[in-house]
């Protein structure tokens, strides 16, 4: 998948987001796209499953 634009990230499927996040993580690159993907995926997980107190107390970012 090519680099996702801001508007494409919100409309991308969960699978596309996770695949792109995996690709970027494997490259070892620390960039804005990684942070953006992480935030969108995290937001979708919180929407779907809620945010338990144990998770809320820990680091918010999966990229951290």
Secondary structure as GFF3:
##gff-version 3
##sequence-region A 1 64
A	DSSP	alpha_helix	6	11	.	.	.	ID=ss1
A	DSSP	alpha_helix	14	27	.	.	.	ID=ss2
A	DSSP	alpha_helix	32	49	.	.	.	ID=ss3
A	DSSP	alpha_helix	53	57	.	.	.	ID=ss4
###
